[in-house]
């Protein structure tokens, strides 16, 4: 998350994060269905879902605001 969805973001890094997180989510969901549930597994599954929400929101937000900076949107002035 820090390298791809951290403070400095780009479309390329966000796309990579989403691919990696979707792959991880699929692996965890497969394991989730085949394994006895415990708090750690539920927490892991929820963590990946939260990371996907953050990465998708970052991908849709093309403006640089606050401490988050999109280095691939040169024409967008920070607010």
C-alpha contacts under 8 A as a table, 3 or more apart, distances in Angstrom:
res1	aa1	res2	aa2	distance
1	X	4	X	5.42
1	X	5	X	5.06
1	X	6	X	6.28
1	X	17	X	7.04
1	X	51	X	7.50
2	X	5	X	5.60
2	X	6	X	4.32
2	X	7	X	7.68
3	X	6	X	5.77
3	X	13	X	7.90
4	X	9	X	6.50
4	X	10	X	7.89
4	X	13	X	4.80
4	X	14	X	5.65
4	X	16	X	7.23
4	X	17	X	5.71
5	X	8	X	7.42
5	X	9	X	5.86
5	X	13	X	7.20
5	X	14	X	6.05
5	X	17	X	7.07
5	X	55	X	6.20
5	X	58	X	7.21
6	X	9	X	6.32
6	X	68	X	7.52
7	X	67	X	6.37
7	X	68	X	4.62
7	X	69	X	5.96
8	X	68	X	6.16
8	X	69	X	4.87
8	X	70	X	5.95
8	X	71	X	6.54
9	X	13	X	6.61
9	X	14	X	6.87
9	X	68	X	7.42
9	X	69	X	6.01
9	X	70	X	4.79
9	X	71	X	6.07
9	X	72	X	7.74
10	X	13	X	5.33
10	X	14	X	6.11
10	X	70	X	5.48
10	X	71	X	5.61
10	X	72	X	5.30
11	X	14	X	5.13
11	X	15	X	6.04
11	X	59	X	6.72
11	X	72	X	6.78
12	X	15	X	5.23
12	X	16	X	6.31
13	X	16	X	5.03
13	X	17	X	6.18
14	X	17	X	5.00
14	X	18	X	6.21
14	X	55	X	6.57
14	X	58	X	7.53
14	X	59	X	6.11
15	X	18	X	5.15
15	X	19	X	6.23
15	X	59	X	7.74
16	X	19	X	5.14
16	X	20	X	6.15
17	X	20	X	5.15
17	X	21	X	5.94
17	X	55	X	7.05
18	X	21	X	5.07
18	X	22	X	5.90
18	X	52	X	6.70
18	X	55	X	6.50
18	X	56	X	7.31
19	X	22	X	5.26
19	X	23	X	6.20
20	X	23	X	5.19
20	X	24	X	6.13
21	X	24	X	4.94
21	X	25	X	5.92
21	X	48	X	6.81
21	X	51	X	7.51
21	X	52	X	6.40
22	X	25	X	4.96
22	X	26	X	6.17
22	X	52	X	7.54
23	X	26	X	5.18
23	X	27	X	6.35
24	X	27	X	5.14
24	X	28	X	6.12
24	X	48	X	7.59
25	X	28	X	5.10
25	X	29	X	5.96
25	X	45	X	7.22
25	X	48	X	6.23
25	X	49	X	7.36
26	X	29	X	5.08
26	X	30	X	6.16
27	X	30	X	5.23
27	X	31	X	6.26
28	X	31	X	5.01
28	X	32	X	5.81
28	X	45	X	6.49
29	X	32	X	4.78
29	X	33	X	6.22
29	X	45	X	7.41
30	X	33	X	5.40
30	X	34	X	6.50
31	X	34	X	5.21
31	X	35	X	5.93
32	X	35	X	5.54
32	X	36	X	7.63
32	X	37	X	7.10
32	X	41	X	7.20
37	X	41	X	6.48
37	X	42	X	7.02
38	X	41	X	5.53
38	X	42	X	6.35
39	X	42	X	5.18
39	X	43	X	6.01
40	X	43	X	5.06
40	X	44	X	6.10
41	X	44	X	5.04
41	X	45	X	6.18
42	X	45	X	5.15
42	X	46	X	6.19
43	X	46	X	5.13
43	X	47	X	6.02
44	X	47	X	5.04
44	X	48	X	6.38
45	X	48	X	5.37
45	X	49	X	6.37
46	X	49	X	5.02
46	X	50	X	6.14
47	X	50	X	5.11
47	X	51	X	6.15
48	X	51	X	4.98
48	X	52	X	6.18
49	X	52	X	5.14
49	X	53	X	6.37
50	X	53	X	5.11
50	X	54	X	6.33
51	X	54	X	5.15
51	X	55	X	6.12
52	X	55	X	5.10
52	X	56	X	6.00
53	X	56	X	5.25
53	X	57	X	6.12
54	X	57	X	5.18
54	X	58	X	6.13
55	X	58	X	5.04
55	X	59	X	6.15
56	X	59	X	5.05
56	X	60	X	6.35
57	X	60	X	5.23
57	X	61	X	6.22
58	X	61	X	5.16
58	X	62	X	7.56
59	X	62	X	6.87
62	X	70	X	6.70
62	X	73	X	6.88
63	X	69	X	7.69
63	X	70	X	6.75
63	X	73	X	7.36
63	X	76	X	6.01
63	X	77	X	7.48
63	X	78	X	6.90
64	X	67	X	7.90
64	X	68	X	5.91
64	X	69	X	4.63
64	X	70	X	5.50
64	X	76	X	7.02
64	X	77	X	6.93
64	X	78	X	4.85
64	X	79	X	6.95
65	X	68	X	5.73
65	X	69	X	6.68
65	X	78	X	5.54
65	X	79	X	5.51
66	X	69	X	7.78
66	X	78	X	7.72
66	X	79	X	7.25
70	X	73	X	5.82
71	X	74	X	6.66
73	X	76	X	5.64
74	X	77	X	7.55
